[in-house]
């Protein structure tokens, strides 16, 4: 499978990243192992997780996803075959949140232990911390790089002003900059990334890995009315998409899908993979059937007419 260079790093990704937020949530350990085995067998090579996954599940405290990935890495011997992406900064517990240097140094040790690795390939600031200067966070990541604990750093959920300020600080202080951005972006949610943020990442040559690639599952096409919300644990989050624009997008996905003999989710992911500003989307699966669909999406090439139809239907 053809791979893409992630910005100006030395990381080369397949065009789709596996979302590890499901591990320890909607995929138990045994299912997660099967998915990860199938993911590598399908030619994909990057796994996205975070220390906070999946703290929202009753009885969990965070770190469950990293721990499952770590157990799989040990059992499979596949460490050298995959790129591990994880994140720091979302609240885990009182005193365990944000991007202060002492906390980052503590959090990375916890992530390394759970993952069972010596080095994290890509470590992301999970969200902007208004209480911490960019210089402090960038210097903390620099220290981790020099210690061999991470290879590259990036950020998630930064807007154009926040990302731009971090790049300016890195240049002024002689610190390694964020080389990767992880924003929310999909066929429905286009406004926050398109425009100044996308232009900045392109101008700076940053890698871009996007999350919520299927709009919390809406772009899979399985949610057509409120009656469908019970189809998954995420169903209750779909209500905001059920509006005239959302239905136009579904109609366009249906039309393009029919022409290619593909599923709506595969078309939505292919649209992202063909965006010039995107290195790779993140998508998760909880069954081998869903995983096969992700692999199929990587092999799907949309025509210019397909893209124009989807662009028009989803225009903000």
Beta strands, then each sheet from edge to edge (+ up, - down):
strand 1: 3-5
strand 2: 12-14
strand 3: 16-19
strand 4: 46-48
strand 5: 83-88
strand 6: 120-125
strand 7: 150-156
strand 8: 180-182
strand 9: 207-210
strand 10: 280-283
sheet 1: 1+ 2-
sheet 2: 3+ 4+ 5+ 6+ 7+ 8+ 9+ 10+ 3+
end
